[in-house]
Structure formats: structure tokens, C-alpha cells
């Protein structure tokens, strides 16, 4: 698959990566349709926040579920979902109290986890064709209605940052 990865200060690259696979029965695989560039991504791009070379960036993600683990109950293949910035377990002390930004489970090095962000765990970001979603029942927000991009459309100029325009 193709993904946008951090190379060095002010340098990103489109790279080829292995497509993620489910690692736990609570995981889901998301086919990314849209991924935004957040202002906080500029901290890494500008070199103000250290990021490991090769990290796939992007933490504002929307897409369609392609596969779910056996323990996933609330979403299914074909569901359209949006992912929050932070990744949470849903069952730790902080998550139970609504402080999902400070999940105690998902980041082995610190409190809190996120997709493709410096110091926020081992998770690759959403500027890619696919993203692995841990604890999918808790981390996927199912969207109602029909997607506007159900049929392939050319990418308009104002949507050039959209991941699906990388092709």
C-alpha cells in the first residue's frame, strides 16, 4: 500500500508499506477514504517535535471497514466510520471516567496514544491506504447515511491533501 511517511525536517515521502493485518480479535482494518492534515502535524514537519524516520503520519481519519476481528461486535465490514485523534482501550481507569485522551493501556511508553504522532505510541497514521484500528468497538464512530464518495470521482483541486488523491 502507499503511505505518507516522515523522512526528516520539512521532508515527507510517499512510500510503499505492507498492508496492516489484524493483531487481536478486537482489531479492525480500515480502508482510508479521507485523512486530513492537522495543524499539530506541523510541529513534526517543522522539526519542533521529534518523530522517528519512516513513521506514517496523519491522525484525522475516515474510511470504510474492510475486516473485523472475531470479538468486534458493533461494526462490520462495509461500515463507514471516523476515528478520533486519540486511541483508547475503553476499559482503563481514565477511559471509564471519560478521559480517553489519557488512556493508560494503549501506549507502553506514556499516558495517551494516537495515530501517527510523536510520542503517542507505536501506531501508524492515516495518511495511508489502510489503518489498523485497535479496540475497534470503542475507537470507531459509525457514520449514518450514504457516503458522498461512494463512487470513484476525480479529485478536485481543493481536496488534493485527501489520501485518496495520492494515486
Steps between C-alpha positions, in 0.01 A plus 500: 500500500602863467549724803641843584792466737726739686857506365660801670430861587280648224520178296223246452484217248243271344628153582394141443401310814356163584125508547422468873347178630284434804711434810225442756137385489394854601671661196355624172661591170388834356527589129570873520290726279588835659777613731557862592821683580469654844682810620670289764664299218701814425691461828650177367542627145683811624725289723371645829377159616730203440354225284661173400595483131251291303202565727175517303333827601138612527252473784172632361363197319180385330438187297321172445551190713660225295546230765415448867633265767282230655436704818380815319122535541387855423648545152519279193660485158372785284418736787616857452678634808702792630784453748578741782847656532577293807501120527342363815422162655165594651555303821789654698455736797530814286278376216223404745503857627480651151866595477569298186776742397699362795440127447729293722502191277581593141845661526772291665724807545260768623140594579287546190533367146430625147540404135826616338602752763830551684514345846149363478570129456591259221196565279540593135296793372216549258685652205493148358272269309428288809514545878489242776241600764556346846194454724283576201170487690619791713707696244269497196213747474257360245365764261137497381375545146663454164860612440546787255800317346321167449590509131854580381523865405790709378673696776417869486780748563368597845531136617858432392606417857243220514677161520299356213655762269849345545443249221 
